[in-house]
Amino acid sequence: MQLENTMQSAERPSASQRSEVGKIRRKNEAEILRAATLLFSKNGFQGVRIAEVAEEAGLPKANIYYYFTSKEAIYTGILRKLISGWDEALEEIRADREPREALEAYVRAKLDYGRRNPEESRLFAAELQSGGPFLSDADREHMREATDKRVTIVEGWIENGRMKSVNPRHLFIILWSATQFYIDSDKLACDALRIPEMTDTDYQDAAATILQTVIGSVIPTA
């Protein structure tokens, strides 16, 4: 019995070993998603092969299939990563915050995420333009519910006089599209601004202008 317990213990990985395996898995999955995002954003879903993802990620092709069952699984993983990032930005909008503070934080967080993940954003834009074939019903419902939650918050602010009357859904469409333009259409933005590329100062100015023109129009003055 004692020998059996010893053998079973030897077969089980230690906590430190499991932790190390988990770190390696997260690192490789992140690298695969990074490489695939770059390729998909340039060439579209049909224009990318698993072998190219493996080469870009610096991993054997077999490793790609170890972490993801198919090219479709990688692509949908990218979409869900982006949705998760947008969820984090939306978390800035809470009923316990002042409307101006919450909406300002959302705009800045949304712009910041897009700046740090431009290929993801452009891939998602292309996905929507093609009708969203890889967006599952669950993903679509999740985004609707996330919007509904913030719509309810804005409606509460309006009811208690902390915001002027406005259609909350159109407000979120305007904020989403305004922030996305600087990421998805950055070359057009640079042409309009007569600059070679967007800098930190330009993004700060963009946020300030969105806040002044959009948020400033719906928040009552003191």
C-alpha positions in Angstrom: 0.0 0.0 0.0 2.8 2.4 0.9 4.6 1.5 -2.3 1.4 2.2 -4.3 0.9 5.6 -2.7 4.6 6.5 -3.4 4.2 5.5 -7.1 1.0 7.5 -7.4 2.6 10.5 -5.8 5.6 10.3 -8.2 3.2 10.2 -11.2 1.4 13.4 -10.2 3.1 16.7 -11.1 3.9 19.0 -8.2 2.2 22.3 -7.8 5.3 24.2 -9.0 5.4 21.9 -12.1 1.7 22.5 -12.9 2.3 26.2 -12.4 5.2 26.2 -14.9 3.2 24.2 -17.4 0.4 26.7 -17.1 2.9 29.6 -17.7 4.2 27.9 -20.8 0.7 27.3 -22.1 -0.4 30.9 -21.6 2.8 32.2 -23.2 2.5 30.0 -26.3 -1.2 30.6 -26.7 -0.6 34.4 -26.5 2.2 34.1 -29.1 0.0 32.1 -31.4 -2.8 34.6 -31.1 -0.4 37.5 -31.7 1.1 35.9 -34.8 -2.3 34.9 -36.2 -3.8 38.4 -35.5 -1.0 40.0 -37.5 -1.5 37.6 -40.4 -5.3 37.6 -40.4 -5.5 41.4 -40.3 -3.3 41.6 -43.4 -4.5 38.7 -45.5 -8.0 37.8 -44.2 -9.1 34.4 -42.9 -8.9 32.6 -46.2 -5.5 34.0 -47.0 -3.7 32.5 -44.0 -2.4 28.9 -43.5 -1.6 27.2 -40.1 2.0 26.8 -41.3 2.3 30.6 -41.7 1.0 31.1 -38.2 3.5 28.6 -36.8 6.4 30.3 -38.7 5.3 33.8 -37.4 4.9 32.5 -33.9 8.3 30.6 -34.0 6.7 27.3 -33.0 6.4 23.9 -34.7 3.2 23.4 -36.6 2.2 20.6 -34.3 2.3 22.9 -31.4 -0.4 25.1 -33.0 -2.7 22.1 -33.1 -1.8 21.2 -29.6 -3.2 24.5 -28.3 -5.9 25.2 -31.0 -7.9 22.5 -32.8 -8.2 24.5 -36.0 -7.6 27.7 -37.8 -11.2 28.7 -37.0 -10.5 28.2 -33.3 -7.6 30.6 -33.5 -9.6 33.2 -35.3 -12.5 33.0 -32.9 -10.0 33.1 -30.0 -8.8 36.5 -31.4 -12.3 37.8 -31.6 -13.1 36.8 -28.1 -9.9 38.4 -26.8 -10.9 41.7 -28.4 -14.4 41.5 -27.0 -12.9 40.8 -23.5 -10.7 43.9 -23.9 -13.8 46.0 -24.8 -15.6 44.6 -21.8 -12.8 45.9 -19.6 -13.3 49.4 -21.0 -17.0 49.2 -20.5 -16.4 48.3 -16.8 -15.5 52.0 -16.4 -19.2 52.8 -16.8 -20.7 52.1 -13.3 -23.8 53.5 -11.7 -21.9 54.5 -8.6 -19.6 56.9 -10.6 -20.4 60.4 -11.8 -21.4 60.3 -15.5 -18.6 62.6 -16.7 -16.0 60.6 -14.9 -17.3 57.3 -16.1 -17.7 58.2 -19.7 -14.3 59.9 -19.8 -12.7 56.8 -18.4 -14.5 54.7 -21.0 -13.4 56.8 -23.9 -9.7 56.8 -22.8 -9.7 53.1 -22.0 -11.3 52.3 -25.4 -8.7 54.4 -27.3 -5.9 52.9 -25.2 -6.9 49.4 -26.0 -7.2 50.1 -29.7 -3.8 51.7 -29.7 -2.2 48.7 -28.1 -4.1 46.2 -30.3 -4.6 47.8 -33.7 -4.5 44.6 -35.7 -7.2 43.0 -33.5 -9.4 46.0 -34.0 -9.0 46.0 -37.8 -9.6 42.3 -37.9 -12.9 42.8 -36.1 -13.9 45.6 -38.4 -13.2 43.3 -41.4 -15.2 40.6 -39.7 -18.2 42.9 -39.3 -18.0 44.1 -42.9 -18.2 40.5 -44.1 -21.3 39.9 -42.0 -19.7 38.5 -38.9 -19.6 34.8 -40.0 -17.3 33.8 -37.2 -19.2 35.7 -34.5 -21.2 33.1 -32.6 -24.8 33.7 -31.3 -23.3 33.6 -27.8 -20.8 36.3 -28.7 -23.5 38.5 -30.3 -25.8 38.1 -27.3 -22.9 38.9 -24.9 -22.2 42.2 -26.6 -25.9 43.0 -26.6 -26.2 42.3 -22.9 -23.0 44.3 -22.2 -24.6 47.3 -24.0 -28.0 46.8 -22.3 -26.3 46.9 -18.9 -24.7 50.3 -19.7 -27.9 51.6 -21.3 -29.7 51.0 -18.0 -27.0 52.9 -16.2 -27.3 55.9 -18.5 -31.1 55.8 -18.2 -30.7 56.0 -14.5 -28.4 59.0 -14.7 -31.0 60.7 -17.0 -33.8 60.0 -14.6 -32.1 61.5 -11.6 -31.0 64.6 -13.6 -27.3 63.8 -13.8 -27.4 63.6 -17.6 -29.4 65.4 -20.2 -32.0 63.4 -22.1 -30.3 61.4 -24.8 -30.8 58.1 -26.6 -28.3 55.9 -24.7 -27.9 53.4 -27.6 -27.1 56.1 -30.1 -24.7 57.7 -27.6 -22.7 54.4 -27.3 -22.7 54.0 -31.1 -21.2 57.5 -31.4 -18.6 56.9 -28.8 -17.7 53.5 -30.2 -17.4 54.8 -33.8 -15.5 57.9 -32.8 -12.8 55.9 -30.9 -12.6 53.2 -33.5 -12.0 55.6 -36.4 -8.6 56.5 -35.0 -7.6 52.9 -34.9 -9.3 51.3 -37.9 -8.8 54.3 -40.2 -5.6 55.7 -38.8 -4.2 56.7 -42.2 -7.3 58.8 -42.9 -7.0 60.4 -39.5 -3.3 61.2 -40.1 -4.2 62.7 -43.5 -6.9 64.9 -41.9 -4.5 65.9 -39.2 -1.6 66.4 -41.6 0.8 64.2 -39.6 2.8 61.1 -40.6 1.5 59.0 -37.6 -0.5 59.4 -34.4 1.5 60.2 -31.3 0.6 60.1 -27.6 -0.3 63.8 -27.8 -2.5 63.2 -30.8 -4.4 60.4 -29.0 -4.8 62.6 -25.9 -6.2 65.4 -28.1 -8.6 63.0 -29.8 -9.9 61.8 -26.4 -10.2 65.4 -25.2 -12.1 66.5 -28.3 -14.5 63.5 -28.2 -15.1 64.3 -24.5 -15.7 68.0 -25.1 -18.0 67.6 -28.0 -20.0 64.5 -27.1 -19.8 64.1 -23.4 -19.8 67.8 -22.8 -23.1 68.1 -24.6 -25.0 65.6 -22.5 -23.6 66.4 -19.0 -25.4 69.4 -17.3 -23.1 72.2 -16.3 -22.8 72.9 -12.6 
